């Protein structure tokens, strides 16, 4: 069976002398690990298209228990991110989130659209790293079923009024005095609601002052780590740069 799909290369592992094992985030089949034979050779036509942070059209077939890439044509490359260690580290964190959270053998178009948009905005510097990190983390959480409840206080049911608390383990809001959590301003609450409620193409269209972007990034990261109960080496590395 031959499968054709567009995909972002999340990770590349060299195997043998000239082959690669490539982890793809495909739009049609989610996360897929496939071999690209002879792709390490510089004269291979697949050499560029199977490098990490390359978005390509792939043709893949199944042979026994393995998937083999027999053609790859680059559509967009994000290689410039490699020139800036902070951007590269953040891009690699997005890739490891996608690898961990996106489904396998089912469509993952929304994950792919988020990561491609975030990489594009990271490359063009149209949005800060804090902003992009927060938005990507929060939307991925919503995709995998950890949609936070940002409507009313979970204890008394009152509408948010002024500064509220966001409980990262429960994924819900409390007024001060009704429960515990991270303090969030009305601006940060509005931003989180915006990301959760809007489709991918509109979710980036909001702005916050720089200090609130930082706070949003801090809260979304805590939320993601509390909900997934996982550690991400790429995140630890990214944070070690600051
Ligand atoms: Zn309350």
Boltz pocket constraint, residues with backbone or C-beta under 6 A from the ligand:
constraints:
  - pocket:
      binder: B
      contacts: [[A, 153], [A, 154], [A, 155], [A, 156], [A, 157], [A, 158], [A, 174], [A, 175], [A, 178]]
      max_distance: 6.0
